[in-house]
Amino acid sequence: MIIPNVFGPFGQPYYNSVIATFSHQLTHNEEPRVDVDAQLKLIYVDDLVKIIHDTINNKVSNKRIQTAVYRGN
């Protein structure tokens, strides 16, 4: 299973979440750096947990994880 960029509670800036890092930088008067200006596929942690749970319980088979695509302004 390939897990895309997960966001939600307990994301740690500079550790496990580009969203948490970007948000932290904005709220702490830092200038975020964007290395590649592109769409970013995201998935909320609760949605990911449900998909994993359902997969383990054989409720889902061969299903790709659908992610929201952030489209910057």
JOURDA-V775254 format. One record per residue. RES is the residue in three letters. PHI is phi as a letter, one per 40 degrees, with the letter a starting at -180 (none if undefined). Layout:
RES | PHI
RES | PHI
This chain:
MET | none
ILE | c
ILE | b
PRO | c
ASN | c
VAL | c
PHE | b
GLY | i
PRO | d
PHE | g
GLY | c
GLN | b
PRO | c
TYR | g
TYR | b
ASN | b
SER | a
VAL | c
ILE | c
ALA | c
THR | c
PHE | c
SER | c
HIS | d
GLN | c
LEU | c
THR | c
HIS | b
ASN | f
GLU | c
GLU | c
PRO | c
ARG | b
VAL | b
ASP | c
VAL | b
ASP | c
ALA | a
GLN | c
LEU | b
LYS | c
LEU | b
ILE | a
TYR | c
VAL | d
ASP | c
ASP | c
LEU | c
VAL | c
LYS | c
ILE | c
ILE | c
HIS | c
ASP | c
THR | c
ILE | c
ASN | c
ASN | f
LYS | c
VAL | b
SER | b
ASN | f
LYS | b
ARG | c
ILE | c
GLN | c
THR | b
ALA | c
VAL | b
TYR | c
ARG | b
GLY | c
ASN | c
